[in-house]
Amino acid sequence: EISLGLVGSEMCIRDSDWEASREGFECCLDSLFDLTPPTALILDEPFLYNTAFHYLARKGLRVPQDISMVCTDTEPSFDWCRPTIAHIHWDYRPVLRRIQRWVNNVAHGNEDRRQSFVKAKFLEGGSIGPASKKR
């Protein structure tokens, strides 16, 4: 059985009202491990990834031997990590250009509701492992 915890900067799969602080985030993580501990965490910010990594270490859990971790964003410091961190890499420049076009359109009174997409690449790192059989 695989249980997945999805944790983001303003959401938690089990408690969407967590306080946006280190203590609130750790309380959210505690709630994820209460009943059926997740076999993986997907975090949407590098600082949340790092906080969760240290939280897991304090609990005696190893990445990727005991739990897998993925970050939905990239961070230059990830290159320094061993095991390497699984993450999603995307070019932010097209997003900035789209925001600039949107601001210019709105500033000139033009409605702009166009949806934009950015190509992203999943970089599988060493922070992903097989689901632990010891649960």
Helices and strands as residue ranges (DSSP letters): E 4-8, E 11-12, H 22-34, E 40-43, H 46-58, E 68-71, G 76-80, E 86-90, H 93-107, E 120-123
